[in-house]
Amino acid sequence: MKRIVVLFLLLLVVGAVAAEPADSTANRKWHFHFSGLVNPQFFVDTRQVVSGREEMMLFYPKPVERDADGHDLNATPSLNMLAITARLALTIEGPDVLGAKIKGYIEGDYTGASDASINLFRLRHAYIDMRWQHHELLLGQFWYPMTVHEIMPATQPLNMGAPFHPYARYTQMRYTMRYGRFEALAVAAFQLDNKSQGVNGASTTYLKHSLVPEFNLQLRYHSDRLLAGVAYNLLVIKPRDYVTDTAGGKHKIDTRYASHSFSAFVRYDWDKWSIKAQTILSDNLYEGCTLGGYYERYDMLTGKYDYRPFHFATLWIDFGRTKGHWQPGLFIGGAYNTSGSEVLSGSQTVTGIYGRGYDIDWMYRVQPRIGYVTDFGLSFWFEIEHTFAAYKNTLNTIMPTAKHDACKVHNERFILGAVYSFRK
C-alpha cells in the first residue's frame, strides 16, 4: 500500500510537469481580482433538525422524543437569521511558469471551522492551479472530489443539497489529463475541517495515521451542453492506535479500515434550462456531509477489533431555468440505507458507532425555489425545503442502547435570502 501511495503521488507531479508546454506567446503580466458576496438569510423550521452552524447547515429532522406526558419534544418550531456566508476572495494571475498558465486563488467566509468558531473568518479555498494544453495540476484546498463542483445544485442555503449531495473542501493534489472531449482526473486528498469520527471524537488523526491519503479517480466526458462522468473513492483510516487492558496498560494495534464509494453524475444544458443529477453508492462517506459512517466490533475470543460500514444509496436531481430576471428551480433528493441487519456471535460486541443518519431507513427532500436576479449583482431568493425521514427502531439495529422508536417525521424550512456579489 505504501509503495502504491508513493507511486501515485509521483505520477501526479511528474505527469503534469512533463506535459507539453502551452503557447509561449501566452505569457501574461500580474493581475489581481477581488471578489465576494454578502448573503443574509432568514429561515423558519417547523421542527427541530440535525444540523450545523447554528442550524444553517440542515441535514434532516430529528426523530420523535417523548416527554413524561407523551409530547414530542422535537416538534418545536424555530426561526433564525444569519449572514455568516459573507465571502471574500482574491484571484492572482501571473506570467507562465514551466510552460503553464498559472493562477492562485484564496477565498474565505465567516461560517467558521466549527460551530464554536462561527463569525470568525475561515479558509474556504486556497490553491495554485497550473494548466497546460492537455494537463492541469491543482495544489491546495479545493472542493472535495465527490462534490463535483461543476454540477453543484443551484440551491442557495448553506447545505447545497446535503446530505444527498456531498459538500466539503479538502487539501489536495489534483491532476487532470484532457484529450478531446474526455478527461481523466486523479486526486490525493487530506482532511482538515471535515474530519472522520472515531473513538477520540472528530479528528484528522484517523486518516493521517493510516499513511494513505483519500484517493479519488474520475473519468469524464465534456461537450458544449453535456458533462457526464463516473468516480471511485477510497478512504483508509486507522480508528485506533492502541487499546487499554483492565489494568490500565496500553497495547499498540495497527488495524486499518478501507471503505469504497462510487458515483455517477451528469449535467445537461439546453436553451435556458439546466438539469444536474448525481447518484452515489457510499461506504462510510460521513466526512463529505452525507449519510453514513461505520461501527466497531470487538471479539473477546480473538482480542481483535474490526469495522463494518453503513451503506447508503443516494440520488439527487436539480432542475433550473432562466426566464428574464427570474430563475425558478427544483431540487429533489432521496437516500436509502442499504446496510443489512447485523447478527453478532456470542463473543462479539459493538464498542462504538460513528457517523450520521445511520438510524435512518430512508429519507427524501423536495425543494422548490424562485430567484430574482438583477443586472447589478443583487438577487433575492425564496425556497422551501420539505425533508422527510423514516427512522428505524434502534432496538432492532446494532445500537447498544435504544434512543428512539421507529417513526416518520418531516420538517418544512422556509428560506428568504438576498445575495449581493461583486468583482473588481
C-alpha positions in Angstrom: 0.0 0.0 0.0 2.8 2.4 0.9 4.5 1.8 -2.5 1.2 2.5 -4.3 0.8 5.8 -2.4 4.3 7.0 -3.2 3.9 6.0 -6.9 0.5 7.7 -7.1 1.9 11.0 -5.7 4.9 10.9 -8.0 2.7 10.4 -11.0 0.6 13.5 -10.1 3.6 15.8 -10.1 5.8 14.3 -12.8 2.8 13.8 -15.2 2.0 17.5 -15.0 5.5 18.9 -15.2 6.3 16.6 -18.1 3.3 17.8 -20.1 3.7 19.7 -23.3 4.1 23.4 -22.7 1.5 26.0 -23.6 2.0 28.5 -26.4 4.9 30.7 -25.3 3.1 33.8 -26.6 0.5 33.4 -23.9 2.7 35.0 -21.2 0.8 37.4 -19.0 1.6 40.2 -16.5 0.4 40.1 -12.9 -3.3 40.6 -12.4 -5.2 40.7 -9.1 -9.0 40.4 -8.9 -11.0 40.9 -5.7 -14.5 39.3 -5.5 -17.0 38.3 -2.9 -20.6 38.4 -1.8 -22.9 39.4 1.1 -25.6 36.8 1.8 -28.1 37.3 4.6 -30.6 34.5 5.1 -33.8 34.3 7.1 -35.2 30.8 7.8 -38.0 29.1 9.7 -38.2 25.4 10.7 -41.4 23.6 11.7 -39.4 21.0 13.7 -36.1 20.6 15.4 -33.4 19.4 13.0 -30.0 17.7 12.9 -27.8 20.5 11.6 -24.6 22.5 11.9 -23.6 26.2 12.0 -26.5 27.5 14.1 -28.9 25.2 12.2 -28.0 26.9 8.9 -26.5 23.6 7.6 -29.6 21.5 7.7 -29.4 17.7 7.2 -32.7 16.1 8.3 -35.4 16.4 11.0 -34.8 14.9 14.5 -36.8 11.7 15.5 -39.7 11.7 17.9 -38.6 12.1 21.5 -41.5 11.8 24.1 -41.6 13.5 27.4 -43.2 12.1 30.5 -46.6 13.3 29.3 -46.2 11.8 25.8 -45.5 15.1 24.0 -42.9 15.1 21.2 -40.0 17.4 22.5 -38.7 17.8 18.9 -41.9 19.1 17.5 -40.8 22.6 18.3 -40.5 25.2 15.5 -37.7 27.8 15.4 -36.6 30.8 13.4 -33.2 32.5 12.8 -31.4 34.9 10.6 -27.6 34.8 9.8 -25.2 36.4 7.4 -22.1 34.2 8.1 -21.8 33.1 4.5 -20.5 36.5 3.5 -17.4 35.8 1.4 -14.2 37.4 0.2 -11.8 36.1 -2.5 -8.6 37.1 -4.3 -7.5 35.7 -7.7 -3.9 36.1 -8.7 -2.9 35.6 -12.4 0.8 35.8 -13.3 3.3 35.0 -16.0 3.5 31.5 -17.4 5.7 29.1 -15.3 7.2 25.9 -16.7 5.1 26.4 -19.8 1.8 26.5 -17.8 -0.7 29.2 -17.3 -0.7 29.7 -13.5 -3.4 31.0 -11.1 -3.6 31.4 -7.4 -6.9 31.6 -5.5 -7.7 32.4 -1.9 -11.2 32.6 -0.5 -12.8 32.7 2.9 -16.1 33.3 4.7 -17.4 33.6 8.3 -19.0 30.3 8.9 -16.1 29.1 11.0 -14.3 25.7 11.0 -16.9 24.5 13.6 -19.9 25.7 15.5 -17.6 27.1 18.2 -15.9 29.5 15.7 -18.9 30.9 13.9 -18.4 34.6 12.8 -14.6 34.0 12.6 -13.0 34.3 9.2 -12.0 30.8 7.9 -10.4 29.5 4.8 -12.6 28.0 2.1 -10.3 27.7 -0.8 -6.5 28.3 -1.2 -4.8 26.7 -4.2 -2.3 27.0 -7.0 -3.6 26.0 -10.5 -1.2 25.2 -13.3 -2.7 24.5 -16.7 -1.0 23.2 -19.8 -2.7 22.4 -23.1 -3.8 18.9 -22.1 -2.8 18.7 -18.4 -3.7 20.5 -15.2 -2.2 20.3 -11.7 -4.0 21.9 -8.7 -2.3 22.0 -5.3 -4.1 23.3 -2.2 -7.5 23.5 -0.6 -10.4 22.9 -3.1 -13.7 21.1 -3.4 -13.9 17.5 -2.1 -13.7 15.5 -5.3 -17.0 13.6 -4.7 -18.7 17.1 -4.7 -18.1 17.6 -8.5 -18.3 21.4 -8.3 -19.3 21.7 -12.0 -22.7 20.1 -11.3 -23.5 21.6 -7.8 -27.2 22.2 -7.2 -28.3 25.8 -7.7 -29.9 25.9 -4.3 -29.0 28.9 -2.0 -29.0 27.5 1.6 -25.6 26.5 3.1 -26.2 22.8 2.8 -26.2 22.9 -1.0 -28.3 19.7 -1.2 -26.5 17.9 1.7 -26.8 15.2 2.9 -27.8 13.9 -0.6 -25.1 16.0 -2.3 -21.6 15.8 -0.8 -20.4 19.2 0.4 -16.8 19.7 1.7 -13.4 21.1 0.9 -10.1 19.2 1.3 -6.5 20.0 0.9 -5.3 18.0 -2.1 -3.2 17.3 -5.1 -5.4 17.1 -8.2 -4.1 16.1 -11.6 -6.2 16.2 -14.8 -5.5 14.9 -18.3 -7.6 16.3 -21.1 -7.8 14.7 -24.6 -10.5 16.0 -26.9 -13.8 15.7 -25.0 -12.5 13.3 -22.4 -10.9 13.9 -19.0 -9.2 11.6 -16.5 -8.8 13.0 -13.0 -6.8 11.7 -10.0 -6.9 13.3 -6.5 -5.0 12.6 -3.3 -6.8 14.5 -0.5 -6.2 15.3 3.1 -8.7 16.3 5.9 -8.9 19.5 7.8 -12.4 21.0 8.5 -14.3 17.8 7.6 -12.9 15.1 9.9 -13.6 11.4 10.4 -15.3 10.3 13.6 -13.9 7.7 15.9 -13.1 6.7 19.4 -11.4 10.1 20.1 -14.2 12.2 18.6 -13.8 14.1 15.3 -10.2 14.1 14.3 -7.9 14.2 11.3 -5.7 11.6 13.1 -7.5 8.6 11.8 -6.6 9.4 8.2 -3.1 10.7 9.0 -2.1 7.6 10.9 -3.3 5.4 8.1 -0.5 6.8 6.0 -2.8 6.8 3.0 -4.5 9.9 1.6 -8.1 9.7 0.5 -8.0 8.8 -3.2 -10.4 9.7 -5.9 -10.4 8.7 -9.6 -12.8 10.1 -12.2 -13.5 9.7 -15.9 -15.5 12.5 -17.6 -16.9 13.4 -21.0 -17.4 17.1 -22.0 -19.4 18.6 -24.8 -20.9 22.1 -25.3 -24.0 21.0 -23.4 -23.2 17.8 -21.6 -20.9 16.8 -18.8 -21.1 13.2 -17.6 -18.7 11.1 -15.6 -18.1 8.3 -13.0 -16.0 8.4 -9.9 -14.4 6.0 -7.4 -13.4 7.0 -3.9 -11.1 5.2 -1.4 -10.9 6.2 2.2 -8.5 4.4 4.6 -8.5 5.2 8.3 -6.8 3.8 11.4 -9.5 4.1 14.1 -7.3 3.1 17.0 -3.6 3.4 17.8 -3.8 1.3 21.0 -6.2 -0.5 23.4 -6.2 -0.4 27.1 -6.4 -3.5 29.2 -8.2 -3.9 32.6 -5.1 -3.0 34.5 -4.7 0.3 32.6 -1.9 -0.9 30.4 -1.8 0.3 26.7 -1.2 -2.1 23.8 -0.4 -0.8 20.3 -2.5 -2.1 17.4 -2.2 -1.5 13.7 -5.7 -2.2 12.3 -6.8 -0.1 9.3 -10.2 0.1 7.7 -10.7 0.8 4.0 -14.0 1.9 2.5 -15.0 2.3 -1.1 -17.6 4.6 -2.7 -18.8 5.1 -6.3 -20.6 7.9 -8.1 -22.1 8.7 -11.5 -23.0 12.3 -12.4 -24.4 14.3 -15.3 -25.2 17.9 -16.3 -27.1 18.9 -19.5 -27.8 22.5 -20.6 -30.2 23.5 -23.3 -31.8 26.7 -24.3 -32.3 28.4 -20.9 -32.7 25.1 -19.0 -30.3 23.1 -16.9 -30.6 19.7 -15.4 -28.0 18.2 -13.0 -28.0 14.8 -11.3 -25.8 12.5 -9.2 -26.1 9.1 -7.7 -23.8 7.7 -5.0 -23.2 4.3 -3.5 -21.4 5.2 -0.3 -19.5 3.1 2.2 -18.6 5.2 5.2 -18.8 8.6 3.5 -19.7 10.7 6.5 -16.9 13.2 6.0 -18.5 14.8 3.0 -21.6 16.0 4.9 -23.5 12.9 3.7 -25.2 10.0 5.4 -23.2 7.0 6.6 -20.3 6.0 8.9 -19.1 2.8 10.5 -19.2 0.8 13.7 -16.5 -1.0 15.6 -16.7 -4.6 16.8 -14.6 -6.4 19.4 -14.2 -10.1 19.5 -13.4 -11.4 23.0 -12.1 -14.7 21.7 -9.5 -13.3 19.3 -9.0 -10.0 21.2 -9.2 -8.1 17.9 -11.2 -5.1 16.6 -12.8 -5.0 13.1 -15.1 -2.5 11.4 -18.3 -2.5 9.3 -19.7 0.4 7.2 -23.2 1.9 7.0 -24.1 1.7 3.3 -26.3 4.3 1.6 -27.6 4.7 -1.9 -28.5 8.3 -2.8 -29.8 10.2 -5.8 -30.4 13.9 -6.4 -31.7 15.9 -9.3 -31.7 19.6 -9.8 -33.8 21.5 -12.5 -33.3 25.1 -13.2 -34.4 27.7 -15.8 -33.6 31.3 -16.6 -36.5 33.4 -17.8 -35.5 37.1 -17.9 -34.7 38.1 -14.4 -36.4 35.1 -12.9 -34.7 31.8 -12.1 -37.1 29.1 -10.9 -35.8 25.7 -10.0 -36.4 22.4 -8.1 -34.1 20.1 -6.1 -35.2 16.5 -5.3 -33.1 14.2 -3.3 -33.5 10.7 -1.9 -31.5 8.3 0.2 -31.9 4.7 1.3 -30.0 2.8 4.0 -28.8 -0.4 2.3 -27.0 -1.8 5.4 -28.1 -5.3 6.3 -29.1 -6.3 9.8 -26.1 -7.4 11.9 -26.0 -10.7 13.8 -23.2 -10.8 16.4 -21.7 -14.0 17.7 -21.6 -14.7 21.4 -18.0 -13.4 21.6 -18.6 -10.2 19.7 -19.8 -6.8 20.9 -20.3 -3.4 19.4 -17.9 -1.0 21.1 -18.6 2.2 19.1 -20.8 3.7 16.4 -19.6 6.7 14.3 -21.4 8.6 11.6 -24.5 10.5 10.6 -28.0 9.2 9.9 -27.2 5.5 10.4 -30.5 5.0 12.2 -32.5 6.4 9.2 -34.1 3.8 7.0 -34.9 6.2 4.1 -35.4 9.9 3.5 -36.2 12.4 0.8 -36.2 16.1 0.2 -38.3 18.3 -2.2 -37.0 21.8 -2.5 -38.6 24.3 -4.9 -37.1 27.8 -5.3 -37.6 31.0 -7.1 -35.0 33.7 -7.6 -35.0 37.3 -9.0 -31.6 38.3 -10.3 -30.8 42.0 -11.3 -28.2 43.2 -13.7 -26.0 44.7 -10.9 -25.0 41.7 -8.7 -28.1 41.8 -6.4 -30.5 38.9 -6.2 -33.4 37.7 -4.0 -34.3 34.1 -3.3 -37.2 32.2 -1.7 -37.0 28.4 -1.1 -39.0 25.7 0.7 -37.2 22.6 1.9 -39.6 19.7 2.7 -37.4 16.9 4.2 -38.9 13.6 5.3 -37.1 10.9 7.3 -38.2 7.4 8.3 -36.2 6.3 11.3 -35.6 2.7 12.3 -36.3 1.3 15.7 -32.9 1.4 17.3 -33.7 -1.8 19.3 -33.6 -3.7 16.0 -30.2 -2.3 14.9 -26.6 -2.8 16.3 -27.1 0.2 18.5 -26.0 -0.8 22.0 -28.8 1.3 23.6 -32.2 2.3 22.4 -32.6 6.1 21.8 -35.9 6.2 20.0 -38.7 4.1 18.4 -39.4 3.7 14.7 -41.0 6.9 13.5 -41.6 9.0 10.4 -41.1 12.8 10.7 -40.8 15.8 8.4 -39.7 19.3 8.5 -40.5 22.3 6.4 -37.9 25.0 6.2 -38.8 28.4 4.6 -35.8 30.4 3.4 -35.7 34.0 2.3 -32.3 35.3 1.2 -30.5 38.1 -0.6 -27.1 38.0 -2.4 -25.0 41.0 -3.4 -21.9 39.9 -5.3 -19.1 42.0 -6.6 -15.8 41.6 -8.5 -13.0 44.1 -9.1 
